[in-house]
């Protein structure tokens, strides 16, 4: 039975969000299906053009989270 992979599968593959069996299936399909390979290359090129963004919470937010966590730990030990 031939597996049909969609754009959604390829996006998940790009972001390493597939299972091992899905990964193997997609990689095999990419070697056999030129249309799928072209679609993957287009998605990969678009993915590489996305800005690399990192997010960091504000220091005050971290302080509030740590304070809350400490309060929860104290309540559990009482």
PDB file of N, CA, C and O in Angstrom:
ATOM      1  N   UNK A   1       0.849  -1.181   0.000  1.00  0.00           N
ATOM      2  CA  UNK A   1       0.000   0.000   0.000  1.00  0.00           C
ATOM      3  C   UNK A   1       0.894   1.244   0.000  1.00  0.00           C
ATOM      4  O   UNK A   1       1.808   1.368   0.816  1.00  0.00           O
ATOM      5  N   UNK A   2       0.619   2.138  -0.909  1.00  0.00           N
ATOM      6  CA  UNK A   2       1.416   3.352  -1.041  1.00  0.00           C
ATOM      7  C   UNK A   2       0.870   4.436  -0.110  1.00  0.00           C
ATOM      8  O   UNK A   2      -0.322   4.744  -0.130  1.00  0.00           O
ATOM      9  N   UNK A   3       1.739   4.995   0.689  1.00  0.00           N
ATOM     10  CA  UNK A   3       1.381   6.074   1.614  1.00  0.00           C
ATOM     11  C   UNK A   3       1.371   7.387   0.859  1.00  0.00           C
ATOM     12  O   UNK A   3       2.274   7.661   0.069  1.00  0.00           O
ATOM     13  N   UNK A   4       0.362   8.193   1.095  1.00  0.00           N
ATOM     14  CA  UNK A   4       0.281   9.519   0.477  1.00  0.00           C
ATOM     15  C   UNK A   4       0.631  10.551   1.541  1.00  0.00           C
ATOM     16  O   UNK A   4       0.004  10.610   2.598  1.00  0.00           O
ATOM     17  N   UNK A   5       1.640  11.362   1.246  1.00  0.00           N
ATOM     18  CA  UNK A   5       2.077  12.387   2.186  1.00  0.00           C
ATOM     19  C   UNK A   5       1.593  13.752   1.717  1.00  0.00           C
ATOM     20  O   UNK A   5       1.641  14.075   0.531  1.00  0.00           O
ATOM     21  N   UNK A   6       1.131  14.535   2.666  1.00  0.00           N
ATOM     22  CA  UNK A   6       0.593  15.866   2.384  1.00  0.00           C
ATOM     23  C   UNK A   6       1.615  16.936   2.768  1.00  0.00           C
ATOM     24  O   UNK A   6       2.676  16.642   3.319  1.00  0.00           O
ATOM     25  N   UNK A   7       1.269  18.171   2.463  1.00  0.00           N
ATOM     26  CA  UNK A   7       2.105  19.300   2.854  1.00  0.00           C
ATOM     27  C   UNK A   7       2.261  19.333   4.370  1.00  0.00           C
ATOM     28  O   UNK A   7       3.327  19.675   4.882  1.00  0.00           O
ATOM     29  N   UNK A   8       1.205  18.979   5.080  1.00  0.00           N
ATOM     30  CA  UNK A   8       1.263  18.949   6.538  1.00  0.00           C
ATOM     31  C   UNK A   8       2.332  17.965   7.019  1.00  0.00           C
ATOM     32  O   UNK A   8       3.073  18.260   7.957  1.00  0.00           O
ATOM     33  N   UNK A   9       2.409  16.808   6.383  1.00  0.00           N
ATOM     34  CA  UNK A   9       3.452  15.838   6.727  1.00  0.00           C
ATOM     35  C   UNK A   9       4.845  16.446   6.514  1.00  0.00           C
ATOM     36  O   UNK A   9       5.736  16.296   7.351  1.00  0.00           O
ATOM     37  N   UNK A  10       5.011  17.125   5.394  1.00  0.00           N
ATOM     38  CA  UNK A  10       6.314  17.713   5.082  1.00  0.00           C
ATOM     39  C   UNK A  10       6.697  18.808   6.080  1.00  0.00           C
ATOM     40  O   UNK A  10       7.861  18.920   6.463  1.00  0.00           O
ATOM     41  N   UNK A  11       5.735  19.603   6.494  1.00  0.00           N
ATOM     42  CA  UNK A  11       6.008  20.658   7.479  1.00  0.00           C
ATOM     43  C   UNK A  11       6.408  20.021   8.807  1.00  0.00           C
ATOM     44  O   UNK A  11       7.373  20.450   9.439  1.00  0.00           O
ATOM     45  N   UNK A  12       5.670  19.006   9.225  1.00  0.00           N
ATOM     46  CA  UNK A  12       6.022  18.306  10.463  1.00  0.00           C
ATOM     47  C   UNK A  12       7.411  17.681  10.350  1.00  0.00           C
ATOM     48  O   UNK A  12       8.167  17.666  11.321  1.00  0.00           O
ATOM     49  N   UNK A  13       7.742  17.172   9.181  1.00  0.00           N
ATOM     50  CA  UNK A  13       9.061  16.592   8.938  1.00  0.00           C
ATOM     51  C   UNK A  13      10.150  17.660   9.081  1.00  0.00           C
ATOM     52  O   UNK A  13      11.184  17.419   9.705  1.00  0.00           O
ATOM     53  N   UNK A  14       9.911  18.838   8.499  1.00  0.00           N
ATOM     54  CA  UNK A  14      10.878  19.940   8.601  1.00  0.00           C
ATOM     55  C   UNK A  14      11.143  20.334  10.053  1.00  0.00           C
ATOM     56  O   UNK A  14      12.272  20.659  10.423  1.00  0.00           O
ATOM     57  N   UNK A  15      10.097  20.302  10.864  1.00  0.00           N
ATOM     58  CA  UNK A  15      10.214  20.716  12.262  1.00  0.00           C
ATOM     59  C   UNK A  15      10.528  19.539  13.194  1.00  0.00           C
ATOM     60  O   UNK A  15      10.461  19.678  14.415  1.00  0.00           O
ATOM     61  N   UNK A  16      10.867  18.388  12.618  1.00  0.00           N
ATOM     62  CA  UNK A  16      11.198  17.189  13.404  1.00  0.00           C
ATOM     63  C   UNK A  16      10.083  16.794  14.364  1.00  0.00           C
ATOM     64  O   UNK A  16      10.334  16.446  15.517  1.00  0.00           O
ATOM     65  N   UNK A  17       8.845  16.854  13.872  1.00  0.00           N
ATOM     66  CA  UNK A  17       7.690  16.507  14.688  1.00  0.00           C
ATOM     67  C   UNK A  17       6.985  15.266  14.158  1.00  0.00           C
ATOM     68  O   UNK A  17       5.767  15.138  14.286  1.00  0.00           O
ATOM     69  N   UNK A  18       7.738  14.362  13.570  1.00  0.00           N
ATOM     70  CA  UNK A  18       7.176  13.115  13.049  1.00  0.00           C
ATOM     71  C   UNK A  18       7.744  11.939  13.830  1.00  0.00           C
ATOM     72  O   UNK A  18       8.802  12.036  14.452  1.00  0.00           O
ATOM     73  N   UNK A  19       7.021  10.832  13.782  1.00  0.00           N
ATOM     74  CA  UNK A  19       7.517   9.620  14.415  1.00  0.00           C
ATOM     75  C   UNK A  19       8.634   9.030  13.558  1.00  0.00           C
ATOM     76  O   UNK A  19       8.852   9.453  12.423  1.00  0.00           O
ATOM     77  N   UNK A  20       9.324   8.065  14.108  1.00  0.00           N
ATOM     78  CA  UNK A  20      10.400   7.414  13.365  1.00  0.00           C
ATOM     79  C   UNK A  20       9.845   6.744  12.111  1.00  0.00           C
ATOM     80  O   UNK A  20      10.446   6.833  11.041  1.00  0.00           O
ATOM     81  N   UNK A  21       8.709   6.080  12.239  1.00  0.00           N
ATOM     82  CA  UNK A  21       8.139   5.409  11.066  1.00  0.00           C
ATOM     83  C   UNK A  21       7.683   6.409  10.006  1.00  0.00           C
ATOM     84  O   UNK A  21       7.843   6.164   8.810  1.00  0.00           O
ATOM     85  N   UNK A  22       7.115   7.534  10.439  1.00  0.00           N
ATOM     86  CA  UNK A  22       6.739   8.579   9.485  1.00  0.00           C
ATOM     87  C   UNK A  22       7.978   9.135   8.788  1.00  0.00           C
ATOM     88  O   UNK A  22       7.975   9.348   7.575  1.00  0.00           O
ATOM     89  N   UNK A  23       9.032   9.366   9.561  1.00  0.00           N
ATOM     90  CA  UNK A  23      10.274   9.904   9.002  1.00  0.00           C
ATOM     91  C   UNK A  23      10.816   8.972   7.922  1.00  0.00           C
ATOM     92  O   UNK A  23      11.190   9.419   6.838  1.00  0.00           O
ATOM     93  N   UNK A  24      10.855   7.686   8.220  1.00  0.00           N
ATOM     94  CA  UNK A  24      11.354   6.723   7.239  1.00  0.00           C
ATOM     95  C   UNK A  24      10.477   6.698   5.987  1.00  0.00           C
ATOM     96  O   UNK A  24      10.983   6.633   4.867  1.00  0.00           O
ATOM     97  N   UNK A  25       9.170   6.750   6.185  1.00  0.00           N
ATOM     98  CA  UNK A  25       8.247   6.747   5.052  1.00  0.00           C
ATOM     99  C   UNK A  25       8.399   7.984   4.188  1.00  0.00           C
ATOM    100  O   UNK A  25       8.404   7.893   2.960  1.00  0.00           O
ATOM    101  N   UNK A  26       8.520   9.130   4.819  1.00  0.00           N
ATOM    102  CA  UNK A  26       8.670  10.382   4.079  1.00  0.00           C
ATOM    103  C   UNK A  26       9.994  10.383   3.318  1.00  0.00           C
ATOM    104  O   UNK A  26      10.044  10.770   2.150  1.00  0.00           O
ATOM    105  N   UNK A  27      11.058   9.954   3.979  1.00  0.00           N
ATOM    106  CA  UNK A  27      12.361   9.952   3.317  1.00  0.00           C
ATOM    107  C   UNK A  27      12.373   8.998   2.118  1.00  0.00           C
ATOM    108  O   UNK A  27      12.984   9.297   1.092  1.00  0.00           O
ATOM    109  N   UNK A  28      11.708   7.866   2.249  1.00  0.00           N
ATOM    110  CA  UNK A  28      11.626   6.954   1.109  1.00  0.00           C
ATOM    111  C   UNK A  28      10.793   7.569  -0.010  1.00  0.00           C
ATOM    112  O   UNK A  28      11.154   7.483  -1.184  1.00  0.00           O
ATOM    113  N   UNK A  29       9.672   8.191   0.364  1.00  0.00           N
ATOM    114  CA  UNK A  29       8.804   8.818  -0.643  1.00  0.00           C
ATOM    115  C   UNK A  29       9.530   9.955  -1.361  1.00  0.00           C
ATOM    116  O   UNK A  29       9.324  10.161  -2.557  1.00  0.00           O
ATOM    117  N   UNK A  30      10.369  10.684  -0.650  1.00  0.00           N
ATOM    118  CA  UNK A  30      11.114  11.785  -1.271  1.00  0.00           C
ATOM    119  C   UNK A  30      12.078  11.280  -2.336  1.00  0.00           C
ATOM    120  O   UNK A  30      12.365  11.991  -3.300  1.00  0.00           O
ATOM    121  N   UNK A  31      12.578  10.067  -2.173  1.00  0.00           N
ATOM    122  CA  UNK A  31      13.494   9.509  -3.175  1.00  0.00           C
ATOM    123  C   UNK A  31      12.754   8.965  -4.387  1.00  0.00           C
ATOM    124  O   UNK A  31      13.341   8.814  -5.458  1.00  0.00           O
ATOM    125  N   UNK A  32      11.478   8.673  -4.227  1.00  0.00           N
ATOM    126  CA  UNK A  32      10.707   8.052  -5.318  1.00  0.00           C
ATOM    127  C   UNK A  32       9.758   9.006  -6.034  1.00  0.00           C
ATOM    128  O   UNK A  32       9.435   8.800  -7.204  1.00  0.00           O
ATOM    129  N   UNK A  33       9.311  10.048  -5.339  1.00  0.00           N
ATOM    130  CA  UNK A  33       8.286  10.943  -5.890  1.00  0.00           C
ATOM    131  C   UNK A  33       8.900  12.327  -6.113  1.00  0.00           C
ATOM    132  O   UNK A  33       9.111  13.081  -5.164  1.00  0.00           O
ATOM    133  N   UNK A  34       9.185  12.651  -7.381  1.00  0.00           N
ATOM    134  CA  UNK A  34       9.832  13.921  -7.699  1.00  0.00           C
ATOM    135  C   UNK A  34       8.955  15.115  -7.335  1.00  0.00           C
ATOM    136  O   UNK A  34       9.471  16.141  -6.891  1.00  0.00           O
ATOM    137  N   UNK A  35       7.644  15.002  -7.513  1.00  0.00           N
ATOM    138  CA  UNK A  35       6.734  16.096  -7.158  1.00  0.00           C
ATOM    139  C   UNK A  35       6.776  16.390  -5.663  1.00  0.00           C
ATOM    140  O   UNK A  35       6.792  17.548  -5.247  1.00  0.00           O
ATOM    141  N   UNK A  36       6.794  15.330  -4.866  1.00  0.00           N
ATOM    142  CA  UNK A  36       6.892  15.485  -3.414  1.00  0.00           C
ATOM    143  C   UNK A  36       8.239  16.097  -3.044  1.00  0.00           C
ATOM    144  O   UNK A  36       8.319  16.951  -2.160  1.00  0.00           O
ATOM    145  N   UNK A  37       9.287  15.661  -3.718  1.00  0.00           N
ATOM    146  CA  UNK A  37      10.631  16.192  -3.472  1.00  0.00           C
ATOM    147  C   UNK A  37      10.687  17.691  -3.786  1.00  0.00           C
ATOM    148  O   UNK A  37      11.287  18.461  -3.036  1.00  0.00           O
ATOM    149  N   UNK A  38      10.070  18.099  -4.881  1.00  0.00           N
ATOM    150  CA  UNK A  38      10.030  19.528  -5.234  1.00  0.00           C
ATOM    151  C   UNK A  38       9.262  20.323  -4.184  1.00  0.00           C
ATOM    152  O   UNK A  38       9.696  21.399  -3.774  1.00  0.00           O
ATOM    153  N   UNK A  39       8.120  19.791  -3.749  1.00  0.00           N
ATOM    154  CA  UNK A  39       7.325  20.474  -2.723  1.00  0.00           C
ATOM    155  C   UNK A  39       8.132  20.608  -1.435  1.00  0.00           C
ATOM    156  O   UNK A  39       8.106  21.653  -0.785  1.00  0.00           O
ATOM    157  N   UNK A  40       8.842  19.553  -1.073  1.00  0.00           N
ATOM    158  CA  UNK A  40       9.688  19.597   0.125  1.00  0.00           C
ATOM    159  C   UNK A  40      10.779  20.662  -0.002  1.00  0.00           C
ATOM    160  O   UNK A  40      11.022  21.423   0.935  1.00  0.00           O
ATOM    161  N   UNK A  41      11.424  20.712  -1.149  1.00  0.00           N
ATOM    162  CA  UNK A  41      12.487  21.705  -1.353  1.00  0.00           C
ATOM    163  C   UNK A  41      11.952  23.127  -1.276  1.00  0.00           C
ATOM    164  O   UNK A  41      12.631  24.007  -0.749  1.00  0.00           O
ATOM    165  N   UNK A  42      10.753  23.371  -1.788  1.00  0.00           N
ATOM    166  CA  UNK A  42      10.146  24.700  -1.689  1.00  0.00           C
ATOM    167  C   UNK A  42       9.843  25.055  -0.237  1.00  0.00           C
ATOM    168  O   UNK A  42      10.108  26.172   0.206  1.00  0.00           O
ATOM    169  N   UNK A  43       9.285  24.091   0.503  1.00  0.00           N
ATOM    170  CA  UNK A  43       9.007  24.331   1.921  1.00  0.00           C
ATOM    171  C   UNK A  43      10.292  24.560   2.710  1.00  0.00           C
ATOM    172  O   UNK A  43      10.352  25.423   3.586  1.00  0.00           O
ATOM    173  N   UNK A  44      11.309  23.781   2.388  1.00  0.00           N
ATOM    174  CA  UNK A  44      12.582  23.907   3.087  1.00  0.00           C
ATOM    175  C   UNK A  44      13.209  25.281   2.824  1.00  0.00           C
ATOM    176  O   UNK A  44      13.748  25.905   3.738  1.00  0.00           O
ATOM    177  N   UNK A  45      13.137  25.746   1.575  1.00  0.00           N
ATOM    178  CA  UNK A  45      13.679  27.065   1.242  1.00  0.00           C
ATOM    179  C   UNK A  45      12.921  28.157   1.994  1.00  0.00           C
ATOM    180  O   UNK A  45      13.533  29.094   2.505  1.00  0.00           O
ATOM    181  N   UNK A  46      11.602  28.045   2.064  1.00  0.00           N
ATOM    182  CA  UNK A  46      10.796  29.027   2.793  1.00  0.00           C
ATOM    183  C   UNK A  46      11.126  28.979   4.282  1.00  0.00           C
ATOM    184  O   UNK A  46      11.239  30.020   4.930  1.00  0.00           O
ATOM    185  N   UNK A  47      11.278  27.777   4.821  1.00  0.00           N
ATOM    186  CA  UNK A  47      11.618  27.596   6.234  1.00  0.00           C
ATOM    187  C   UNK A  47      12.962  28.255   6.556  1.00  0.00           C
ATOM    188  O   UNK A  47      13.108  28.893   7.599  1.00  0.00           O
ATOM    189  N   UNK A  48      13.925  28.103   5.675  1.00  0.00           N
ATOM    190  CA  UNK A  48      15.251  28.675   5.903  1.00  0.00           C
ATOM    191  C   UNK A  48      15.246  30.190   5.813  1.00  0.00           C
ATOM    192  O   UNK A  48      16.139  30.839   6.358  1.00  0.00           O
ATOM    193  N   UNK A  49      14.260  30.770   5.138  1.00  0.00           N
ATOM    194  CA  UNK A  49      14.171  32.224   5.018  1.00  0.00           C
ATOM    195  C   UNK A  49      13.468  32.854   6.216  1.00  0.00           C
ATOM    196  O   UNK A  49      13.532  34.070   6.397  1.00  0.00           O
ATOM    197  N   UNK A  50      12.805  32.050   7.030  1.00  0.00           N
ATOM    198  CA  UNK A  50      12.125  32.593   8.205  1.00  0.00           C
ATOM    199  C   UNK A  50      13.158  33.141   9.179  1.00  0.00           C
ATOM    200  O   UNK A  50      14.231  32.561   9.346  1.00  0.00           O
ATOM    201  N   UNK A  51      12.833  34.264   9.824  1.00  0.00           N
ATOM    202  CA  UNK A  51      13.786  34.801  10.799  1.00  0.00           C
ATOM    203  C   UNK A  51      13.916  33.850  11.984  1.00  0.00           C
ATOM    204  O   UNK A  51      12.938  33.241  12.419  1.00  0.00           O
ATOM    205  N   UNK A  52      15.116  33.736  12.490  1.00  0.00           N
ATOM    206  CA  UNK A  52      15.362  32.887  13.655  1.00  0.00           C
ATOM    207  C   UNK A  52      15.106  33.724  14.898  1.00  0.00           C
ATOM    208  O   UNK A  52      15.885  34.616  15.234  1.00  0.00           O
ATOM    209  N   UNK A  53      14.028  33.432  15.563  1.00  0.00           N
ATOM    210  CA  UNK A  53      13.574  34.226  16.697  1.00  0.00           C
ATOM    211  C   UNK A  53      13.705  33.400  17.971  1.00  0.00           C
ATOM    212  O   UNK A  53      13.372  32.215  17.992  1.00  0.00           O
ATOM    213  N   UNK A  54      14.181  34.022  19.004  1.00  0.00           N
ATOM    214  CA  UNK A  54      14.189  33.398  20.319  1.00  0.00           C
ATOM    215  C   UNK A  54      13.368  34.279  21.248  1.00  0.00           C
ATOM    216  O   UNK A  54      13.391  35.505  21.144  1.00  0.00           O
ATOM    217  N   UNK A  55      12.661  33.652  22.134  1.00  0.00           N
ATOM    218  CA  UNK A  55      11.797  34.381  23.055  1.00  0.00           C
ATOM    219  C   UNK A  55      12.329  34.223  24.465  1.00  0.00           C
ATOM    220  O   UNK A  55      12.719  33.131  24.878  1.00  0.00           O
ATOM    221  N   UNK A  56      12.341  35.312  25.188  1.00  0.00           N
ATOM    222  CA  UNK A  56      12.769  35.299  26.579  1.00  0.00           C
ATOM    223  C   UNK A  56      11.736  36.072  27.394  1.00  0.00           C
ATOM    224  O   UNK A  56      11.359  37.184  27.023  1.00  0.00           O
ATOM    225  N   UNK A  57      11.279  35.492  28.500  1.00  0.00           N
ATOM    226  CA  UNK A  57      10.325  36.224  29.336  1.00  0.00           C
ATOM    227  C   UNK A  57      11.014  37.384  30.043  1.00  0.00           C
ATOM    228  O   UNK A  57      12.229  37.383  30.243  1.00  0.00           O
ATOM    229  N   UNK A  58      10.229  38.344  30.406  1.00  0.00           N
ATOM    230  CA  UNK A  58      10.742  39.491  31.150  1.00  0.00           C
ATOM    231  C   UNK A  58      11.252  39.022  32.516  1.00  0.00           C
ATOM    232  O   UNK A  58      10.711  38.068  33.076  1.00  0.00           O
ATOM    233  N   UNK A  59      12.276  39.672  33.056  1.00  0.00           N
ATOM    234  CA  UNK A  59      12.801  39.261  34.366  1.00  0.00           C
ATOM    235  C   UNK A  59      11.728  39.236  35.454  1.00  0.00           C
ATOM    236  O   UNK A  59      11.744  38.362  36.321  1.00  0.00           O
ATOM    237  N   UNK A  60      10.809  40.177  35.413  1.00  0.00           N
ATOM    238  CA  UNK A  60       9.728  40.215  36.405  1.00  0.00           C
ATOM    239  C   UNK A  60       8.838  38.988  36.324  1.00  0.00           C
ATOM    240  O   UNK A  60       8.367  38.482  37.342  1.00  0.00           O
ATOM    241  N   UNK A  61       8.614  38.517  35.117  1.00  0.00           N
ATOM    242  CA  UNK A  61       7.797  37.320  34.928  1.00  0.00           C
ATOM    243  C   UNK A  61       8.493  36.112  35.533  1.00  0.00           C
ATOM    244  O   UNK A  61       7.857  35.307  36.214  1.00  0.00           O
ATOM    245  N   UNK A  62       9.784  35.975  35.295  1.00  0.00           N
ATOM    246  CA  UNK A  62      10.545  34.869  35.881  1.00  0.00           C
ATOM    247  C   UNK A  62      10.494  34.921  37.405  1.00  0.00           C
ATOM    248  O   UNK A  62      10.345  33.893  38.065  1.00  0.00           O
ATOM    249  N   UNK A  63      10.619  36.112  37.947  1.00  0.00           N
ATOM    250  CA  UNK A  63      10.588  36.277  39.401  1.00  0.00           C
ATOM    251  C   UNK A  63       9.234  35.840  39.965  1.00  0.00           C
ATOM    252  O   UNK A  63       9.176  35.165  40.993  1.00  0.00           O
ATOM    253  N   UNK A  64       8.144  36.226  39.289  1.00  0.00           N
ATOM    254  CA  UNK A  64       6.809  35.829  39.744  1.00  0.00           C
ATOM    255  C   UNK A  64       6.625  34.321  39.684  1.00  0.00           C
ATOM    256  O   UNK A  64       6.046  33.732  40.597  1.00  0.00           O
ATOM    257  N   UNK A  65       7.108  33.694  38.627  1.00  0.00           N
ATOM    258  CA  UNK A  65       6.990  32.239  38.493  1.00  0.00           C
ATOM    259  C   UNK A  65       7.767  31.537  39.595  1.00  0.00           C
ATOM    260  O   UNK A  65       7.265  30.595  40.209  1.00  0.00           O
ATOM    261  N   UNK A  66       8.990  31.991  39.846  1.00  0.00           N
ATOM    262  CA  UNK A  66       9.801  31.378  40.893  1.00  0.00           C
ATOM    263  C   UNK A  66       9.179  31.583  42.272  1.00  0.00           C
ATOM    264  O   UNK A  66       9.200  30.673  43.101  1.00  0.00           O
ATOM    265  N   UNK A  67       8.632  32.758  42.523  1.00  0.00           N
ATOM    266  CA  UNK A  67       7.972  33.022  43.800  1.00  0.00           C
ATOM    267  C   UNK A  67       6.766  32.109  43.975  1.00  0.00           C
ATOM    268  O   UNK A  67       6.561  31.551  45.053  1.00  0.00           O
ATOM    269  N   UNK A  68       5.980  31.957  42.940  1.00  0.00           N
ATOM    270  CA  UNK A  68       4.812  31.082  42.998  1.00  0.00           C
ATOM    271  C   UNK A  68       5.252  29.648  43.260  1.00  0.00           C
ATOM    272  O   UNK A  68       4.657  28.949  44.080  1.00  0.00           O
ATOM    273  N   UNK A  69       6.294  29.214  42.563  1.00  0.00           N
ATOM    274  CA  UNK A  69       6.795  27.854  42.719  1.00  0.00           C
ATOM    275  C   UNK A  69       7.278  27.611  44.148  1.00  0.00           C
ATOM    276  O   UNK A  69       6.987  26.569  44.735  1.00  0.00           O
ATOM    277  N   UNK A  70       8.010  28.565  44.701  1.00  0.00           N
ATOM    278  CA  UNK A  70       8.487  28.436  46.077  1.00  0.00           C
ATOM    279  C   UNK A  70       7.307  28.350  47.044  1.00  0.00           C
ATOM    280  O   UNK A  70       7.343  27.570  47.995  1.00  0.00           O
ATOM    281  N   UNK A  71       6.273  29.137  46.812  1.00  0.00           N
ATOM    282  CA  UNK A  71       5.080  29.112  47.659  1.00  0.00           C
ATOM    283  C   UNK A  71       4.382  27.769  47.597  1.00  0.00           C
ATOM    284  O   UNK A  71       3.909  27.266  48.617  1.00  0.00           O
ATOM    285  N   UNK A  72       4.314  27.184  46.417  1.00  0.00           N
ATOM    286  CA  UNK A  72       3.682  25.876  46.259  1.00  0.00           C
ATOM    287  C   UNK A  72       4.491  24.795  46.965  1.00  0.00           C
ATOM    288  O   UNK A  72       3.916  23.886  47.564  1.00  0.00           O
ATOM    289  N   UNK A  73       5.808  24.882  46.904  1.00  0.00           N
ATOM    290  CA  UNK A  73       6.671  23.895  47.552  1.00  0.00           C
ATOM    291  C   UNK A  73       6.516  23.966  49.076  1.00  0.00           C
ATOM    292  O   UNK A  73       6.499  22.932  49.745  1.00  0.00           O
ATOM    293  N   UNK A  74       6.404  25.180  49.624  1.00  0.00           N
ATOM    294  CA  UNK A  74       6.228  25.346  51.054  1.00  0.00           C
ATOM    295  C   UNK A  74       4.889  24.779  51.498  1.00  0.00           C
ATOM    296  O   UNK A  74       4.814  24.124  52.537  1.00  0.00           O
ATOM    297  N   UNK A  75       3.813  25.021  50.720  1.00  0.00           N
ATOM    298  CA  UNK A  75       2.488  24.521  51.069  1.00  0.00           C
ATOM    299  C   UNK A  75       2.448  23.005  51.091  1.00  0.00           C
ATOM    300  O   UNK A  75       1.748  22.425  51.921  1.00  0.00           O
ATOM    301  N   UNK A  76       3.170  22.358  50.214  1.00  0.00           N
ATOM    302  CA  UNK A  76       3.177  20.892  50.142  1.00  0.00           C
ATOM    303  C   UNK A  76       3.883  20.275  51.336  1.00  0.00           C
ATOM    304  O   UNK A  76       3.538  19.171  51.756  1.00  0.00           O
ATOM    305  N   UNK A  77       4.875  20.978  51.890  1.00  0.00           N
ATOM    306  CA  UNK A  77       5.643  20.444  53.007  1.00  0.00           C
ATOM    307  C   UNK A  77       5.004  20.742  54.348  1.00  0.00           C
ATOM    308  O   UNK A  77       5.465  20.244  55.375  1.00  0.00           O
ATOM    309  N   UNK A  78       3.959  21.538  54.360  1.00  0.00           N
ATOM    310  CA  UNK A  78       3.316  21.917  55.630  1.00  0.00           C
ATOM    311  C   UNK A  78       2.267  20.933  56.007  1.00  0.00           C
ATOM    312  O   UNK A  78       1.620  21.086  57.043  1.00  0.00           O
TER     313      UNK A  78
END
